[in-house]
Every structure is written in C-alpha cells, then in structure tokens.
Amino acid sequence: MMKPELVEQHITAMTTASGNLLRQMEAEGLRYRVTVRPEDTGTLHVHVRELTPELTERIERCLSGMGMQVAVREG
C-alpha cells in the first residue's frame, strides 16, 4: 500500500507521463481523459471519445511500459 502523502504525487506523475506518451496520438486527433483513482493507484483509466478496437490496442501498447494496469473505455 502506498503512503497517503505519496498518492497525490503518484497520480500527478502518472497522469503527466501518460499524456506525454499519448502526445503523438493526440496530434492525430485522439480525444481522451486520463484518471488515476486514489483507491486504485495501480490502474490508469483512459476515457476516449469515438473509441475503436484499433485505438484501444494502440493506447494499450503505448502505455504498456508504465508499470500500471491500463483500462481503456469509451467516454
């Protein structure tokens, strides 16, 4: 379990890192929102507008090296 004082820093770091990794896809038109929940700091939730199976695969592949579970959903 992560120390409570580190949770907010972890969330900020993972959100920033995922944004950096998804920058190229964003330039191609990807519209998304990333969240990390304080009660589940091991999962990166990616909500994507107009999600397709191809986009899901690209996002999962792009974020696979972050050491977190990646949950991609329409939204």
All heavy atoms as a GROMACS GRO file, in nm:
protein
  588
    1MET      N    1   0.085  -0.119   0.000
    1MET     CA    2   0.000   0.000   0.000
    1MET      C    3   0.089   0.125   0.000
    1MET      O    4   0.187   0.132   0.071
    1MET     CB    5  -0.089  -0.003   0.124
    1MET     CG    6  -0.187   0.108   0.132
    1MET     SD    7  -0.342   0.047   0.066
    1MET     CE    8  -0.437   0.192   0.065
    2MET      N    9   0.050   0.221  -0.079
    2MET     CA   10   0.126   0.344  -0.091
    2MET      C   11   0.096   0.438   0.026
    2MET      O   12  -0.018   0.446   0.071
    2MET     CB   13   0.090   0.413  -0.223
    2MET     CG   14   0.178   0.530  -0.257
    2MET     SD   15   0.136   0.606  -0.416
    2MET     CE   16   0.162   0.470  -0.528
    3LYS      N   17   0.197   0.507   0.072
    3LYS     CA   18   0.178   0.603   0.181
    3LYS      C   19   0.082   0.712   0.133
    3LYS      O   20   0.093   0.760   0.019
    3LYS     CB   21   0.311   0.666   0.220
    3LYS     CG   22   0.406   0.571   0.285
    3LYS     CD   23   0.535   0.643   0.322
    3LYS     CE   24   0.632   0.547   0.387
    3LYS     NZ   25   0.757   0.616   0.426
    4PRO      N   26  -0.012   0.753   0.219
    4PRO     CA   27  -0.112   0.852   0.180
    4PRO      C   28  -0.053   0.982   0.123
    4PRO      O   29  -0.106   1.038   0.028
    4PRO     CB   30  -0.189   0.879   0.309
    4PRO     CG   31  -0.170   0.755   0.390
    4PRO     CD   32  -0.033   0.704   0.354
    5GLU      N   33   0.058   1.026   0.177
    5GLU     CA   34   0.116   1.152   0.130
    5GLU      C   35   0.177   1.140  -0.011
    5GLU      O   36   0.199   1.241  -0.078
    5GLU     CB   37   0.222   1.204   0.228
    5GLU     CG   38   0.339   1.113   0.252
    5GLU     CD   39   0.320   1.013   0.364
    5GLU    OE1   40   0.207   0.991   0.410
    5GLU    OE2   41   0.421   0.954   0.406
    6LEU      N   42   0.198   1.017  -0.056
    6LEU     CA   43   0.254   0.998  -0.189
    6LEU      C   44   0.148   0.975  -0.297
    6LEU      O   45   0.178   0.983  -0.416
    6LEU     CB   46   0.352   0.880  -0.189
    6LEU     CG   47   0.476   0.896  -0.101
    6LEU    CD1   48   0.560   0.771  -0.109
    6LEU    CD2   49   0.555   1.018  -0.142
    7VAL      N   50   0.026   0.946  -0.256
    7VAL     CA   51  -0.080   0.913  -0.352
    7VAL      C   52  -0.102   1.028  -0.451
    7VAL      O   53  -0.105   1.006  -0.573
    7VAL     CB   54  -0.212   0.875  -0.280
    7VAL    CG1   55  -0.327   0.864  -0.379
    7VAL    CG2   56  -0.194   0.744  -0.205
    8GLU      N   57  -0.117   1.150  -0.404
    8GLU     CA   58  -0.142   1.262  -0.494
    8GLU      C   59  -0.025   1.284  -0.589
    8GLU      O   60  -0.045   1.310  -0.708
    8GLU     CB   61  -0.168   1.390  -0.413
    8GLU     CG   62  -0.213   1.506  -0.500
    8GLU     CD   63  -0.254   1.628  -0.419
    8GLU    OE1   64  -0.308   1.611  -0.308
    8GLU    OE2   65  -0.231   1.738  -0.469
    9GLN      N   66   0.098   1.271  -0.539
    9GLN     CA   67   0.215   1.286  -0.626
    9GLN      C   68   0.218   1.177  -0.732
    9GLN      O   69   0.251   1.203  -0.848
    9GLN     CB   70   0.343   1.281  -0.543
    9GLN     CG   71   0.364   1.401  -0.455
    9GLN     CD   72   0.488   1.386  -0.369
    9GLN    OE1   73   0.551   1.280  -0.364
    9GLN    NE2   74   0.524   1.492  -0.300
   10HIS      N   75   0.184   1.056  -0.694
   10HIS     CA   76   0.180   0.944  -0.788
   10HIS      C   77   0.076   0.969  -0.896
   10HIS      O   78   0.104   0.949  -1.016
   10HIS     CB   79   0.149   0.814  -0.713
   10HIS     CG   80   0.128   0.697  -0.801
   10HIS    ND1   81   0.230   0.633  -0.867
   10HIS    CD2   82   0.014   0.631  -0.836
   10HIS    CE1   83   0.180   0.533  -0.938
   10HIS    NE2   84   0.050   0.530  -0.920
   11ILE      N   85  -0.041   1.013  -0.857
   11ILE     CA   86  -0.148   1.040  -0.954
   11ILE      C   87  -0.104   1.147  -1.052
   11ILE      O   88  -0.121   1.133  -1.174
   11ILE     CB   89  -0.278   1.080  -0.881
   11ILE    CG1   90  -0.337   0.957  -0.810
   11ILE    CG2   91  -0.380   1.140  -0.978
   11ILE    CD1   92  -0.452   0.988  -0.717
   12THR      N   93  -0.045   1.254  -1.003
   12THR     CA   94   0.003   1.362  -1.090
   12THR      C   95   0.110   1.310  -1.186
   12THR      O   96   0.106   1.339  -1.306
   12THR     CB   97   0.058   1.478  -1.006
   12THR    OG1   98  -0.047   1.528  -0.923
   12THR    CG2   99   0.112   1.590  -1.093
   13ALA      N  100   0.204   1.234  -1.135
   13ALA     CA  101   0.313   1.183  -1.218
   13ALA      C  102   0.261   1.089  -1.327
   13ALA      O  103   0.303   1.099  -1.443
   13ALA     CB  104   0.416   1.111  -1.131
   14MET      N  105   0.171   0.999  -1.293
   14MET     CA  106   0.120   0.903  -1.391
   14MET      C  107   0.032   0.971  -1.496
   14MET      O  108   0.036   0.936  -1.614
   14MET     CB  109   0.042   0.792  -1.322
   14MET     CG  110   0.128   0.700  -1.238
   14MET     SD  111   0.256   0.612  -1.330
   14MET     CE  112   0.401   0.708  -1.293
   15THR      N  113  -0.044   1.070  -1.455
   15THR     CA  114  -0.127   1.144  -1.549
   15THR      C  115  -0.040   1.222  -1.647
   15THR      O  116  -0.064   1.221  -1.768
   15THR     CB  117  -0.223   1.239  -1.474
   15THR    OG1  118  -0.303   1.161  -1.384
   15THR    CG2  119  -0.315   1.313  -1.567
   16THR      N  120   0.063   1.286  -1.596
   16THR     CA  121   0.156   1.362  -1.682
   16THR      C  122   0.231   1.269  -1.776
   16THR      O  123   0.243   1.297  -1.896
   16THR     CB  124   0.256   1.441  -1.594
   16THR    OG1  125   0.183   1.531  -1.512
   16THR    CG2  126   0.354   1.519  -1.680
   17ALA      N  127   0.282   1.158  -1.724
   17ALA     CA  128   0.357   1.064  -1.806
   17ALA      C  129   0.271   1.006  -1.918
   17ALA      O  130   0.316   0.995  -2.032
   17ALA     CB  131   0.414   0.952  -1.720
   18SER      N  132   0.148   0.970  -1.886
   18SER     CA  133   0.060   0.914  -1.990
   18SER      C  134   0.030   1.017  -2.096
   18SER      O  135   0.026   0.985  -2.215
   18SER     CB  136  -0.068   0.859  -1.928
   18SER     OG  137  -0.145   0.963  -1.870
   19GLY      N  138   0.012   1.142  -2.057
   19GLY     CA  139  -0.011   1.249  -2.155
   19GLY      C  140   0.108   1.265  -2.248
   19GLY      O  141   0.090   1.284  -2.369
   20ASN      N  142   0.227   1.256  -2.192
   20ASN     CA  143   0.347   1.265  -2.276
   20ASN      C  144   0.354   1.149  -2.374
   20ASN      O  145   0.389   1.167  -2.491
   20ASN     CB  146   0.473   1.267  -2.188
   20ASN     CG  147   0.487   1.396  -2.111
   20ASN    OD1  148   0.430   1.499  -2.147
   20ASN    ND2  149   0.561   1.391  -2.003
   21LEU      N  150   0.321   1.029  -2.328
   21LEU     CA  151   0.326   0.912  -2.415
   21LEU      C  152   0.219   0.914  -2.524
   21LEU      O  153   0.239   0.862  -2.633
   21LEU     CB  154   0.313   0.784  -2.331
   21LEU     CG  155   0.434   0.753  -2.243
   21LEU    CD1  156   0.400   0.641  -2.146
   21LEU    CD2  157   0.555   0.716  -2.328
   22LEU      N  158   0.105   0.975  -2.494
   22LEU     CA  159  -0.006   0.979  -2.590
   22LEU      C  160  -0.003   1.104  -2.679
   22LEU      O  161  -0.092   1.123  -2.761
   22LEU     CB  162  -0.140   0.972  -2.516
   22LEU     CG  163  -0.169   0.840  -2.446
   22LEU    CD1  164  -0.294   0.852  -2.360
   22LEU    CD2  165  -0.183   0.727  -2.547
   23ARG      N  166   0.098   1.186  -2.666
   23ARG     CA  167   0.104   1.314  -2.739
   23ARG      C  168   0.091   1.296  -2.890
   23ARG      O  169   0.019   1.370  -2.956
   23ARG     CB  170   0.233   1.387  -2.705
   23ARG     CG  171   0.236   1.527  -2.762
   23ARG     CD  172   0.352   1.608  -2.711
   23ARG     NE  173   0.329   1.638  -2.571
   23ARG     CZ  174   0.421   1.636  -2.477
   23ARG    NH1  175   0.546   1.606  -2.507
   23ARG    NH2  176   0.392   1.664  -2.352
   24GLN      N  177   0.161   1.198  -2.949
   24GLN     CA  178   0.154   1.177  -3.093
   24GLN      C  179   0.012   1.141  -3.135
   24GLN      O  180  -0.039   1.194  -3.233
   24GLN     CB  181   0.251   1.067  -3.138
   24GLN     CG  182   0.240   1.031  -3.285
   24GLN     CD  183   0.270   1.148  -3.378
   24GLN    OE1  184   0.362   1.224  -3.354
   24GLN    NE2  185   0.192   1.162  -3.484
   25MET      N  186  -0.053   1.054  -3.060
   25MET     CA  187  -0.190   1.016  -3.094
   25MET      C  188  -0.284   1.135  -3.078
   25MET      O  189  -0.379   1.150  -3.155
   25MET     CB  190  -0.236   0.898  -3.007
   25MET     CG  191  -0.162   0.770  -3.040
   25MET     SD  192  -0.212   0.632  -2.936
   25MET     CE  193  -0.377   0.605  -2.994
   26GLU      N  194  -0.259   1.219  -2.980
   26GLU     CA  195  -0.339   1.339  -2.962
   26GLU      C  196  -0.324   1.431  -3.083
   26GLU      O  197  -0.422   1.489  -3.131
   26GLU     CB  198  -0.299   1.411  -2.834
   26GLU     CG  199  -0.388   1.526  -2.798
   26GLU     CD  200  -0.353   1.586  -2.663
   26GLU    OE1  201  -0.246   1.556  -2.607
   26GLU    OE2  202  -0.435   1.666  -2.614
   27ALA      N  203  -0.203   1.442  -3.135
   27ALA     CA  204  -0.179   1.523  -3.255
   27ALA      C  205  -0.253   1.467  -3.376
   27ALA      O  206  -0.289   1.542  -3.468
   27ALA     CB  207  -0.029   1.531  -3.284
   28GLU      N  208  -0.280   1.337  -3.373
   28GLU     CA  209  -0.355   1.272  -3.481
   28GLU      C  210  -0.506   1.284  -3.462
   28GLU      O  211  -0.583   1.234  -3.543
   28GLU     CB  212  -0.317   1.124  -3.489
   28GLU     CG  213  -0.173   1.099  -3.526
   28GLU     CD  214  -0.133   0.952  -3.510
   28GLU    OE1  215  -0.223   0.866  -3.494
   28GLU    OE2  216  -0.013   0.925  -3.513
   29GLY      N  217  -0.548   1.346  -3.351
   29GLY     CA  218  -0.691   1.367  -3.330
   29GLY      C  219  -0.752   1.293  -3.212
   29GLY      O  220  -0.872   1.305  -3.188
   30LEU      N  221  -0.673   1.214  -3.140
   30LEU     CA  222  -0.725   1.142  -3.025
   30LEU      C  223  -0.776   1.240  -2.919
   30LEU      O  224  -0.706   1.333  -2.881
   30LEU     CB  225  -0.615   1.054  -2.963
   30LEU     CG  226  -0.656   0.974  -2.838
   30LEU    CD1  227  -0.754   0.863  -2.877
   30LEU    CD2  228  -0.533   0.915  -2.770
   31ARG      N  229  -0.897   1.218  -2.872
   31ARG     CA  230  -0.954   1.299  -2.764
   31ARG      C  231  -0.979   1.205  -2.647
   31ARG      O  232  -1.054   1.108  -2.658
   31ARG     CB  233  -1.086   1.365  -2.808
   31ARG     CG  234  -1.067   1.465  -2.920
   31ARG     CD  235  -0.979   1.584  -2.875
   31ARG     NE  236  -0.936   1.662  -2.988
   31ARG     CZ  237  -0.811   1.671  -3.033
   31ARG    NH1  238  -0.715   1.603  -2.974
   31ARG    NH2  239  -0.780   1.745  -3.136
   32TYR      N  240  -0.912   1.232  -2.537
   32TYR     CA  241  -0.915   1.141  -2.424
   32TYR      C  242  -0.904   1.216  -2.292
   32TYR      O  243  -0.869   1.334  -2.287
   32TYR     CB  244  -0.800   1.041  -2.435
   32TYR     CG  245  -0.665   1.105  -2.414
   32TYR    CD1  246  -0.603   1.102  -2.290
   32TYR    CD2  247  -0.601   1.172  -2.518
   32TYR    CE1  248  -0.481   1.162  -2.269
   32TYR    CE2  249  -0.478   1.233  -2.498
   32TYR     CZ  250  -0.419   1.228  -2.374
   32TYR     OH  251  -0.299   1.289  -2.353
   33ARG      N  252  -0.929   1.142  -2.186
   33ARG     CA  253  -0.912   1.191  -2.048
   33ARG      C  254  -0.853   1.076  -1.968
   33ARG      O  255  -0.896   0.962  -1.982
   33ARG     CB  256  -1.048   1.233  -1.993
   33ARG     CG  257  -1.049   1.278  -1.849
   33ARG     CD  258  -1.189   1.326  -1.808
   33ARG     NE  259  -1.296   1.232  -1.838
   33ARG     CZ  260  -1.340   1.138  -1.754
   33ARG    NH1  261  -1.286   1.123  -1.636
   33ARG    NH2  262  -1.439   1.058  -1.789
   34VAL      N  263  -0.752   1.106  -1.888
   34VAL     CA  264  -0.686   1.004  -1.807
   34VAL      C  265  -0.714   1.031  -1.660
   34VAL      O  266  -0.706   1.146  -1.615
   34VAL     CB  267  -0.533   1.004  -1.831
   34VAL    CG1  268  -0.463   0.911  -1.734
   34VAL    CG2  269  -0.503   0.965  -1.974
   35THR      N  270  -0.748   0.926  -1.586
   35THR     CA  271  -0.766   0.939  -1.442
   35THR      C  272  -0.695   0.823  -1.372
   35THR      O  273  -0.683   0.713  -1.427
   35THR     CB  274  -0.915   0.938  -1.401
   35THR    OG1  275  -0.975   0.815  -1.443
   35THR    CG2  276  -0.992   1.054  -1.461
   36VAL      N  277  -0.647   0.853  -1.253
   36VAL     CA  278  -0.596   0.752  -1.161
   36VAL      C  279  -0.671   0.777  -1.032
   36VAL      O  280  -0.671   0.887  -0.980
   36VAL     CB  281  -0.444   0.765  -1.138
   36VAL    CG1  282  -0.396   0.660  -1.039
   36VAL    CG2  283  -0.368   0.753  -1.270
   37ARG      N  284  -0.738   0.675  -0.983
   37ARG     CA  285  -0.821   0.691  -0.864
   37ARG      C  286  -0.739   0.666  -0.737
   37ARG      O  287  -0.661   0.570  -0.732
   37ARG     CB  288  -0.938   0.594  -0.870
   37ARG     CG  289  -1.026   0.620  -0.990
   37ARG     CD  290  -1.138   0.518  -1.001
   37ARG     NE  291  -1.212   0.541  -1.124
   37ARG     CZ  292  -1.268   0.445  -1.193
   37ARG    NH1  293  -1.264   0.319  -1.151
   37ARG    NH2  294  -1.334   0.474  -1.304
   38PRO      N  295  -0.758   0.749  -0.636
   38PRO     CA  296  -0.682   0.731  -0.511
   38PRO      C  297  -0.697   0.593  -0.449
   38PRO      O  298  -0.603   0.540  -0.390
   38PRO     CB  299  -0.739   0.839  -0.419
   38PRO     CG  300  -0.797   0.942  -0.509
   38PRO     CD  301  -0.844   0.866  -0.631
   39GLU      N  302  -0.814   0.532  -0.467
   39GLU     CA  303  -0.836   0.399  -0.410
   39GLU      C  304  -0.780   0.287  -0.497
   39GLU      O  305  -0.781   0.170  -0.457
   39GLU     CB  306  -0.985   0.377  -0.384
   39GLU     CG  307  -1.071   0.367  -0.507
   39GLU     CD  308  -1.115   0.500  -0.569
   39GLU    OE1  309  -1.075   0.607  -0.521
   39GLU    OE2  310  -1.191   0.496  -0.667
   40ASP      N  311  -0.732   0.321  -0.618
   40ASP     CA  312  -0.679   0.221  -0.711
   40ASP      C  313  -0.563   0.284  -0.788
   40ASP      O  314  -0.575   0.311  -0.907
   40ASP     CB  315  -0.789   0.174  -0.805
   40ASP     CG  316  -0.740   0.068  -0.903
   40ASP    OD1  317  -0.632   0.010  -0.881
   40ASP    OD2  318  -0.810   0.046  -1.004
   41THR      N  319  -0.452   0.308  -0.721
   41THR     CA  320  -0.340   0.377  -0.785
   41THR      C  321  -0.262   0.289  -0.882
   41THR      O  322  -0.170   0.336  -0.946
   41THR     CB  323  -0.242   0.433  -0.679
   41THR    OG1  324  -0.195   0.325  -0.598
   41THR    CG2  325  -0.310   0.539  -0.593
   42GLY      N  326  -0.300   0.164  -0.896
   42GLY     CA  327  -0.233   0.073  -0.988
   42GLY      C  328  -0.298   0.066  -1.125
   42GLY      O  329  -0.250  -0.005  -1.212
   43THR      N  330  -0.408   0.141  -1.146
   43THR     CA  331  -0.479   0.137  -1.274
   43THR      C  332  -0.490   0.276  -1.334
   43THR      O  333  -0.533   0.369  -1.267
   43THR     CB  334  -0.620   0.077  -1.257
   43THR    OG1  335  -0.608  -0.053  -1.199
   43THR    CG2  336  -0.691   0.066  -1.391
   44LEU      N  337  -0.451   0.286  -1.459
   44LEU     CA  338  -0.464   0.409  -1.536
   44LEU      C  339  -0.593   0.396  -1.617
   44LEU      O  340  -0.604   0.306  -1.701
   44LEU     CB  341  -0.343   0.422  -1.627
   44LEU     CG  342  -0.318   0.553  -1.697
   44LEU    CD1  343  -0.283   0.662  -1.596
   44LEU    CD2  344  -0.202   0.536  -1.794
   45HIS      N  345  -0.690   0.482  -1.592
   45HIS     CA  346  -0.817   0.479  -1.664
   45HIS      C  347  -0.812   0.580  -1.777
   45HIS      O  348  -0.791   0.698  -1.752
   45HIS     CB  349  -0.933   0.512  -1.569
   45HIS     CG  350  -0.946   0.415  -1.457
   45HIS    ND1  351  -1.021   0.300  -1.467
   45HIS    CD2  352  -0.890   0.414  -1.332
   45HIS    CE1  353  -1.012   0.233  -1.354
   45HIS    NE2  354  -0.933   0.300  -1.271
   46VAL      N  355  -0.829   0.532  -1.900
   46VAL     CA  356  -0.824   0.619  -2.017
   46VAL      C  357  -0.963   0.618  -2.080
   46VAL      O  358  -1.011   0.514  -2.124
   46VAL     CB  359  -0.718   0.570  -2.119
   46VAL    CG1  360  -0.707   0.668  -2.235
   46VAL    CG2  361  -0.583   0.550  -2.052
   47HIS      N  362  -1.026   0.735  -2.083
   47HIS     CA  363  -1.159   0.751  -2.140
   47HIS      C  364  -1.142   0.820  -2.275
   47HIS      O  365  -1.086   0.929  -2.282
   47HIS     CB  366  -1.247   0.836  -2.047
   47HIS     CG  367  -1.251   0.781  -1.907
   47HIS    ND1  368  -1.344   0.688  -1.869
   47HIS    CD2  369  -1.172   0.802  -1.800
   47HIS    CE1  370  -1.322   0.657  -1.742
   47HIS    NE2  371  -1.218   0.725  -1.698
   48VAL      N  372  -1.191   0.756  -2.381
   48VAL     CA  373  -1.164   0.801  -2.517
   48VAL      C  374  -1.295   0.826  -2.591
   48VAL      O  375  -1.387   0.743  -2.586
   48VAL     CB  376  -1.083   0.694  -2.594
   48VAL    CG1  377  -1.053   0.740  -2.735
   48VAL    CG2  378  -0.955   0.662  -2.520
   49ARG      N  379  -1.301   0.939  -2.659
   49ARG     CA  380  -1.415   0.967  -2.747
   49ARG      C  381  -1.397   0.890  -2.876
   49ARG      O  382  -1.287   0.881  -2.930
   49ARG     CB  383  -1.424   1.116  -2.778
   49ARG     CG  384  -1.464   1.200  -2.662
   49ARG     CD  385  -1.483   1.343  -2.706
   49ARG     NE  386  -1.513   1.426  -2.590
   49ARG     CZ  387  -1.516   1.557  -2.595
   49ARG    NH1  388  -1.491   1.621  -2.707
   49ARG    NH2  389  -1.544   1.625  -2.486
   50GLU      N  390  -1.507   0.834  -2.926
   50GLU     CA  391  -1.507   0.760  -3.052
   50GLU      C  392  -1.404   0.647  -3.051
   50GLU      O  393  -1.326   0.630  -3.144
   50GLU     CB  394  -1.484   0.855  -3.170
   50GLU     CG  395  -1.591   0.964  -3.179
   50GLU     CD  396  -1.565   1.063  -3.291
   50GLU    OE1  397  -1.492   1.029  -3.387
   50GLU    OE2  398  -1.619   1.174  -3.283
   51LEU      N  399  -1.408   0.569  -2.946
   51LEU     CA  400  -1.314   0.458  -2.928
   51LEU      C  401  -1.340   0.347  -3.029
   51LEU      O  402  -1.454   0.309  -3.054
   51LEU     CB  403  -1.327   0.403  -2.786
   51LEU     CG  404  -1.230   0.294  -2.746
   51LEU    CD1  405  -1.086   0.344  -2.752
   51LEU    CD2  406  -1.263   0.244  -2.606
   52THR      N  407  -1.233   0.296  -3.086
   52THR     CA  408  -1.238   0.182  -3.177
   52THR      C  409  -1.145   0.074  -3.123
   52THR      O  410  -1.056   0.104  -3.043
   52THR     CB  411  -1.192   0.221  -3.319
   52THR    OG1  412  -1.053   0.257  -3.314
   52THR    CG2  413  -1.275   0.335  -3.377
   53PRO      N  414  -1.160  -0.050  -3.169
   53PRO     CA  415  -1.067  -0.156  -3.126
   53PRO      C  416  -0.921  -0.122  -3.160
   53PRO      O  417  -0.831  -0.150  -3.082
   53PRO     CB  418  -1.116  -0.279  -3.201
   53PRO     CG  419  -1.262  -0.254  -3.223
   53PRO     CD  420  -1.272  -0.105  -3.247
   54GLU      N  421  -0.899  -0.059  -3.275
   54GLU     CA  422  -0.763  -0.021  -3.314
   54GLU      C  423  -0.705   0.082  -3.216
   54GLU      O  424  -0.589   0.072  -3.176
   54GLU     CB  425  -0.761   0.036  -3.456
   54GLU     CG  426  -0.622   0.081  -3.499
   54GLU     CD  427  -0.624   0.152  -3.632
   54GLU    OE1  428  -0.666   0.269  -3.636
   54GLU    OE2  429  -0.580   0.091  -3.731
   55LEU      N  430  -0.785   0.181  -3.179
   55LEU     CA  431  -0.739   0.281  -3.083
   55LEU      C  432  -0.708   0.218  -2.948
   55LEU      O  433  -0.607   0.251  -2.884
   55LEU     CB  434  -0.843   0.392  -3.065
   55LEU     CG  435  -0.843   0.505  -3.166
   55LEU    CD1  436  -0.957   0.602  -3.137
   55LEU    CD2  437  -0.710   0.578  -3.166
   56THR      N  438  -0.795   0.127  -2.904
   56THR     CA  439  -0.772   0.059  -2.777
   56THR      C  440  -0.637  -0.012  -2.780
   56THR      O  441  -0.557   0.000  -2.687
   56THR     CB  442  -0.884  -0.043  -2.749
   56THR    OG1  443  -1.008   0.027  -2.740
   56THR    CG2  444  -0.859  -0.119  -2.619
   57GLU      N  445  -0.610  -0.084  -2.886
   57GLU     CA  446  -0.484  -0.157  -2.899
   57GLU      C  447  -0.364  -0.063  -2.900
   57GLU      O  448  -0.264  -0.088  -2.833
   57GLU     CB  449  -0.486  -0.240  -3.027
   57GLU     CG  450  -0.364  -0.327  -3.046
   57GLU     CD  451  -0.372  -0.410  -3.172
   57GLU    OE1  452  -0.480  -0.461  -3.203
   57GLU    OE2  453  -0.268  -0.422  -3.239
   58ARG      N  454  -0.373   0.046  -2.974
   58ARG     CA  455  -0.262   0.143  -2.980
   58ARG      C  456  -0.237   0.208  -2.844
   58ARG      O  457  -0.122   0.223  -2.803
   58ARG     CB  458  -0.292   0.252  -3.083
   58ARG     CG  459  -0.276   0.206  -3.227
   58ARG     CD  460  -0.296   0.320  -3.324
   58ARG     NE  461  -0.187   0.418  -3.311
   58ARG     CZ  462  -0.194   0.541  -3.360
   58ARG    NH1  463  -0.302   0.582  -3.423
   58ARG    NH2  464  -0.093   0.624  -3.346
   59ILE      N  465  -0.343   0.244  -2.774
   59ILE     CA  466  -0.329   0.307  -2.642
   59ILE      C  467  -0.267   0.209  -2.544
   59ILE      O  468  -0.174   0.243  -2.470
   59ILE     CB  469  -0.465   0.359  -2.592
   59ILE    CG1  470  -0.510   0.478  -2.677
   59ILE    CG2  471  -0.457   0.398  -2.445
   59ILE    CD1  472  -0.656   0.516  -2.658
   60GLU      N  473  -0.316   0.086  -2.542
   60GLU     CA  474  -0.262  -0.015  -2.451
   60GLU      C  475  -0.114  -0.040  -2.480
   60GLU      O  476  -0.033  -0.052  -2.389
   60GLU     CB  477  -0.342  -0.144  -2.461
   60GLU     CG  478  -0.480  -0.133  -2.398
   60GLU     CD  479  -0.567  -0.254  -2.421
   60GLU    OE1  480  -0.534  -0.338  -2.509
   60GLU    OE2  481  -0.670  -0.265  -2.352
   61ARG      N  482  -0.079  -0.048  -2.608
   61ARG     CA  483   0.060  -0.070  -2.646
   61ARG      C  484   0.147   0.050  -2.606
   61ARG      O  485   0.257   0.033  -2.553
   61ARG     CB  486   0.069  -0.096  -2.797
   61ARG     CG  487   0.203  -0.145  -2.843
   61ARG     CD  488   0.202  -0.192  -2.988
   61ARG     NE  489   0.148  -0.094  -3.080
   61ARG     CZ  490   0.038  -0.114  -3.154
   61ARG    NH1  491  -0.030  -0.226  -3.144
   61ARG    NH2  492  -0.005  -0.020  -3.235
   62CYS      N  493   0.097   0.170  -2.626
   62CYS     CA  494   0.169   0.292  -2.594
   62CYS      C  495   0.197   0.304  -2.444
   62CYS      O  496   0.305   0.347  -2.403
   62CYS     CB  497   0.089   0.412  -2.644
   62CYS     SG  498   0.168   0.571  -2.620
   63LEU      N  499   0.100   0.265  -2.362
   63LEU     CA  500   0.112   0.282  -2.218
   63LEU      C  501   0.159   0.157  -2.144
   63LEU      O  502   0.170   0.158  -2.022
   63LEU     CB  503  -0.024   0.327  -2.161
   63LEU     CG  504  -0.078   0.460  -2.215
   63LEU    CD1  505  -0.214   0.489  -2.157
   63LEU    CD2  506   0.019   0.574  -2.188
   64SER      N  507   0.191   0.053  -2.218
   64SER     CA  508   0.223  -0.076  -2.155
   64SER      C  509   0.347  -0.073  -2.067
   64SER      O  510   0.357  -0.152  -1.974
   64SER     CB  511   0.238  -0.184  -2.262
   64SER     OG  512   0.351  -0.158  -2.343
   65GLY      N  513   0.440   0.014  -2.090
   65GLY     CA  514   0.564   0.016  -2.013
   65GLY      C  515   0.559   0.100  -1.886
   65GLY      O  516   0.661   0.117  -1.820
   66MET      N  517   0.442   0.147  -1.848
   66MET     CA  518   0.431   0.236  -1.731
   66MET      C  519   0.424   0.160  -1.599
   66MET      O  520   0.431   0.222  -1.493
   66MET     CB  521   0.310   0.328  -1.745
   66MET     CG  522   0.325   0.430  -1.853
   66MET     SD  523   0.191   0.550  -1.855
   66MET     CE  524   0.210   0.627  -1.695
   67GLY      N  525   0.409   0.030  -1.603
   67GLY     CA  526   0.401  -0.047  -1.478
   67GLY      C  527   0.267  -0.038  -1.411
   67GLY      O  528   0.256  -0.060  -1.290
   68MET      N  529   0.164  -0.005  -1.487
   68MET     CA  530   0.027   0.006  -1.433
   68MET      C  531  -0.066  -0.073  -1.523
   68MET      O  532  -0.039  -0.093  -1.640
   68MET     CB  533  -0.018   0.154  -1.430
   68MET     CG  534   0.062   0.241  -1.337
   68MET     SD  535  -0.001   0.411  -1.336
   68MET     CE  536  -0.156   0.389  -1.246
   69GLN      N  537  -0.179  -0.112  -1.467
   69GLN     CA  538  -0.286  -0.168  -1.549
   69GLN      C  539  -0.345  -0.053  -1.630
   69GLN      O  540  -0.350   0.061  -1.583
   69GLN     CB  541  -0.397  -0.227  -1.460
   69GLN     CG  542  -0.352  -0.344  -1.376
   69GLN     CD  543  -0.327  -0.467  -1.462
   69GLN    OE1  544  -0.392  -0.488  -1.564
   69GLN    NE2  545  -0.232  -0.546  -1.421
   70VAL      N  546  -0.388  -0.080  -1.751
   70VAL     CA  547  -0.449   0.023  -1.836
   70VAL      C  548  -0.590  -0.021  -1.868
   70VAL      O  549  -0.612  -0.128  -1.923
   70VAL     CB  550  -0.367   0.043  -1.966
   70VAL    CG1  551  -0.433   0.146  -2.055
   70VAL    CG2  552  -0.223   0.084  -1.934
   71ALA      N  553  -0.686   0.063  -1.832
   71ALA     CA  554  -0.828   0.036  -1.860
   71ALA      C  555  -0.876   0.142  -1.958
   71ALA      O  556  -0.888   0.260  -1.924
   71ALA     CB  557  -0.910   0.041  -1.731
   72VAL      N  558  -0.902   0.101  -2.082
   72VAL     CA  559  -0.945   0.193  -2.188
   72VAL      C  560  -1.096   0.176  -2.207
   72VAL      O  561  -1.143   0.063  -2.224
   72VAL     CB  562  -0.870   0.165  -2.319
   72VAL    CG1  563  -0.911   0.266  -2.425
   72VAL    CG2  564  -0.720   0.168  -2.297
   73ARG      N  565  -1.167   0.287  -2.205
   73ARG     CA  566  -1.313   0.285  -2.219
   73ARG      C  567  -1.362   0.401  -2.304
   73ARG      O  568  -1.295   0.504  -2.310
   73ARG     CB  569  -1.379   0.294  -2.083
   73ARG     CG  570  -1.356   0.175  -1.995
   73ARG     CD  571  -1.435   0.183  -1.865
   73ARG     NE  572  -1.420   0.061  -1.789
   73ARG     CZ  573  -1.320   0.036  -1.707
   73ARG    NH1  574  -1.227   0.126  -1.688
   73ARG    NH2  575  -1.313  -0.076  -1.640
   74GLU      N  576  -1.478   0.385  -2.362
   74GLU     CA  577  -1.546   0.495  -2.433
   74GLU      C  578  -1.585   0.600  -2.331
   74GLU      O  579  -1.629   0.570  -2.222
   74GLU     CB  580  -1.671   0.441  -2.505
   74GLU     CG  581  -1.756   0.546  -2.571
   74GLU     CD  582  -1.694   0.603  -2.697
   74GLU    OE1  583  -1.630   0.528  -2.772
   74GLU    OE2  584  -1.712   0.724  -2.720
   75GLY      N  585  -1.572   0.724  -2.370
   75GLY     CA  586  -1.616   0.829  -2.279
   75GLY      C  587  -1.559   0.959  -2.302
   75GLY      O  588  -1.474   1.021  -2.294
   0.00000   0.00000   0.00000
